[in-house]
Amino acid sequence: MSCERVEELIRKLALGFIMLFLSGFLVIYYAIRKLACASTGLCSSAHWPEPPGISSVDMLVMIFVVSVVFFSVLWYFSSSGTEKSDRK
C-alpha cells in the first residue's frame, strides 16, 4: 500500500472517529436531557416566558457540535489539498 493511500486512510478514519464521537455525545446528552426533563421538570411547555434552564444548554451543545463538524471538514479538505499541491 502506498504512502498516499495510507495518509488518505488515516484522514478518513480520523473523520469517522470524530463523527462517531459526536454521535455518542449527542445520544448521551439527549438521554440525560430527557431524564432531567422527566424527573425535575426543567423543560417547560410554556412558550412565554421561558425560564433559563435547559434551552441555554441546548444552544451550547448545538454550537459545539456544529463547530466540531465545521472544523473537522475544514481540516479534512485542507490536509488533502496541501499534499496534492506539494507533489506537483
WOZI-V196571 format. One record per helix or strand. SS is the DSSP state (2 for helix, 1 for strand). FROM is the first residue (numbers start at 0). TO is the last residue. If there is no record, write none. Layout:
# WOZI-V196571
SS	FROM	TO
SS	FROM	TO
This chain:
# WOZI-V196571
2	2	39
2	53	86
